[in-house]
Amino acid sequence: MEKTCPINQTRQWLEEVVIGLNLCPFARKPFTAGQVRFAVSDSRNVETLLGDLHEELDHMDRVSAEEVDTTLLIITDQLDDFLDYNDVLDLADGLLEQQGWEGTYQIASFHPAYQFADTTADDPENYTNRAPYPILHILREASLDKGLASYPNPEQIPERNIATLNGLNEAQWQALFGGLPGAHR
């Protein structure tokens, strides 16, 4: 698969959904500064994917936050099933622990069929974490802590995001999410 297509689709999602709707108030700054790295894993098995994740974490260790503040590892050829993806998240967190990266990095999760516990598949809040591909989002803890400290009432972000999504009309919803599973209102 041509790697530019998943990167372009993910970049568009980041611009239009995450930044455009302000779902993550901390995303705009590193994006506009060119500090977001987009990487593609076209691995077809979990072992190779974890190797790709390790390489991206190593890369972030070698460069400053001014060069790469965050990395989106886009998974193109596996983990279509959200439950399988969740299993890999546990392994990814285990990799952080095993390599001594806990407290330095954390992994946020995005998936086309993302579903929070105690929700139905088409609940709007699930779309705060839905993306065109399964993504392992590597965040620097120091950057996250700095963002949280400078943002008023960060604990209200999830509720605000749900209100934002509920406020979209059908045309807006389809424009932003029409290609994702269950993207109807």
NORCOR-V425284 format. One record per backbone hydrogen bond with DSSP energy under -0.5 kcal/mol. NH is the residue of the N-H (numbers start at 0). CO is the residue of the C=O. Records with the same first field share a line. If there is no record, write none. Layout:
NH=CO ; CO
This chain:
4=1
5=1
6=2
7=3
8=4
9=5
10=6
11=7
12=8
13=9
14=10
15=11
16=12
17=12
18=13
19=14
20=16
21=18
22=16 ; 17
23=17
26=23
29=25
30=26
31=27
32=28
33=30
34=29
36=34 ; 69
38=36 ; 71
40=73
41=39
48=44
49=45
50=46
51=47
52=48
53=49
54=50
55=51
56=52
57=53
58=54
59=55
60=56
61=57
62=58
66=63
67=63
68=34
69=34
70=137
71=36
72=70 ; 135
73=38 ; 71
74=133
75=40 ; 73
76=40
84=80
85=81
86=82
87=83
88=84
89=85
90=86
91=87
92=88
93=89
94=90
95=91
96=92
97=93
98=94
99=96
100=95
101=95
102=104
103=100
104=100
105=138
107=105 ; 136
109=134
110=128
113=110
118=115
122=119
125=122
126=123
127=124
128=125
129=126
133=74
134=109
135=72
136=107 ; 134
137=70 ; 135
138=105 ; 136
139=68
140=103 ; 138
143=139
144=140
145=141
146=142
147=143
148=144
149=145
150=146 ; 147
151=149
153=150
155=152
156=153
159=155
160=156
161=157
162=158
163=159
164=160
165=161
166=162
167=164
172=168
173=169
174=170
175=171
176=172
177=173
179=176
182=179
183=181
